[in-house]
Amino acid sequence: MSTVPAFKARRLTSSTFLITEWDDIYDEHPFIYAKVVPSAQTMLILDTGCGGASNNPCIGVKSLREFLETVAVEENERAPLNPGGQLAYIVVQSHCHYDHIRRCLENVLSDDADKNLYAQWGWKRLLRTA
């Protein structure tokens, strides 16, 4: 089985990374932002992309969570962004287009995880589900 990830990450600041889906089936190449907040033992995820869906047979890592927890990132001292899922996830969806939310719950949150999902509906209303 291939271990080529559907995602690539690069450092923007000391604690913030830009993750892109480089070969999604919709040709959107969505941006996903990850901010490490060690003082809160949390990783903030802004949007979750297209869910790793790709026509490329070489793509083996399609789960954003698997990418975050297992794939070495060059600009993170060749370590995963959240090794072994040590940090809890807070997921914020900026809006509800497919290239921002597809497979969000499957890709980031699991049944045994602390589930914090925030979705924005318009500019004034924030919906929280846990």
C-alpha positions as CSV (number, residue, x, y, z in Angstrom):
1,M,0.0,0.0,0.0
2,S,1.2,3.5,-0.9
3,T,2.1,5.9,1.8
4,V,2.1,9.0,-0.4
5,P,-0.1,11.6,1.4
6,A,-2.8,13.6,-0.3
7,F,-1.6,16.6,1.7
8,K,1.5,18.7,1.9
9,A,2.4,21.1,4.7
10,R,4.6,24.2,5.0
11,R,5.4,26.4,8.0
12,L,3.9,29.9,7.9
13,T,4.9,30.9,11.5
14,S,6.5,29.2,14.4
15,S,3.1,27.6,15.3
16,T,1.0,27.8,12.1
17,F,1.2,25.5,9.0
18,L,-0.5,25.7,5.7
19,I,-1.7,22.3,4.5
20,T,-2.8,21.8,0.9
21,E,-4.4,18.9,-0.9
22,W,-2.2,18.8,-3.9
23,D,-4.2,16.4,-6.2
24,D,-7.8,16.4,-5.2
25,I,-10.5,15.0,-7.6
26,Y,-12.1,18.5,-7.9
27,D,-8.9,20.3,-8.8
28,E,-9.5,22.8,-6.0
29,H,-6.2,22.3,-4.1
30,P,-7.8,23.7,-0.9
31,F,-6.0,25.3,1.9
32,I,-6.2,23.9,5.4
33,Y,-4.6,25.8,8.3
34,A,-3.2,24.1,11.4
35,K,-2.1,26.0,14.5
36,V,-0.3,24.2,17.3
37,V,-1.3,25.6,20.7
38,P,0.9,23.7,23.2
39,S,-0.2,25.7,26.2
40,A,-3.8,24.4,25.6
41,Q,-2.7,20.9,24.5
42,T,-4.6,21.6,21.3
43,M,-4.3,21.8,17.5
44,L,-6.6,24.3,15.8
45,I,-7.7,23.2,12.3
46,L,-9.3,25.7,10.0
47,D,-11.2,23.9,7.3
48,T,-10.6,20.3,6.3
49,G,-10.4,20.3,2.5
50,C,-11.9,17.8,0.1
51,G,-11.3,14.7,2.2
52,G,-8.2,13.3,0.5
53,A,-10.2,12.2,-2.5
54,S,-7.8,11.7,-5.5
55,N,-7.7,10.0,-8.8
56,N,-4.0,9.4,-8.3
57,P,-3.4,5.7,-7.5
58,C,-0.2,6.6,-5.7
59,I,-2.1,8.4,-2.9
60,G,-2.2,6.2,0.1
61,V,-2.7,8.7,3.0
62,K,-6.1,10.2,2.4
63,S,-7.1,11.0,6.0
64,L,-6.2,14.4,7.2
65,R,-5.9,13.0,10.7
66,E,-3.5,10.3,9.6
67,F,-1.5,12.9,7.8
68,L,-1.3,15.2,10.9
69,E,-0.4,12.3,13.2
70,T,2.0,10.1,11.1
71,V,3.5,11.9,8.2
72,A,6.9,13.7,8.6
73,V,6.8,17.3,7.6
74,E,10.1,18.7,6.4
75,E,9.5,22.2,7.9
76,N,8.6,20.6,11.3
77,E,12.0,19.1,11.9
78,R,10.8,16.0,9.9
79,A,8.2,15.2,12.5
80,P,4.4,14.9,12.1
81,L,2.5,18.0,13.1
82,N,0.6,16.2,15.9
83,P,2.7,13.0,16.5
84,G,0.4,10.1,17.6
85,G,-2.5,12.5,18.2
86,Q,-0.9,14.0,21.4
87,L,-2.9,17.2,21.0
88,A,-6.7,17.5,21.0
89,Y,-8.3,18.9,17.9
90,I,-10.5,21.9,17.6
91,V,-11.9,22.2,14.0
92,V,-13.3,25.4,12.6
93,Q,-15.1,25.4,9.3
94,S,-15.0,28.8,7.7
95,H,-18.0,28.0,5.5
96,C,-19.8,25.0,4.1
97,H,-18.4,24.5,0.6
98,Y,-17.4,21.0,-0.2
99,D,-13.7,22.0,-0.6
100,H,-13.7,23.2,3.0
101,I,-15.7,20.5,4.8
102,R,-15.7,17.2,2.9
103,R,-15.4,14.2,5.3
104,C,-14.5,16.5,8.2
105,L,-15.7,14.2,11.0
106,E,-14.1,11.1,9.4
107,N,-10.8,12.8,8.7
108,V,-10.0,14.7,11.9
109,L,-12.2,13.5,14.7
110,S,-12.6,10.0,15.9
111,D,-15.1,8.4,18.3
112,D,-12.6,8.4,21.2
113,A,-11.4,12.0,20.6
114,D,-12.5,15.1,22.3
115,K,-14.8,16.5,19.7
116,N,-14.9,20.2,19.2
117,L,-16.3,21.2,15.8
118,Y,-17.2,24.8,15.0
119,A,-18.9,25.9,11.8
120,Q,-19.6,29.4,10.7
121,W,-23.0,30.1,9.2
122,G,-23.0,33.7,7.8
123,W,-20.9,36.3,9.6
124,K,-22.8,36.5,12.9
125,R,-23.7,33.0,14.0
126,L,-21.3,30.3,15.2
127,L,-22.7,26.8,15.7
128,R,-20.9,24.4,18.1
129,T,-21.4,20.7,18.2
130,A,-19.6,18.4,20.6
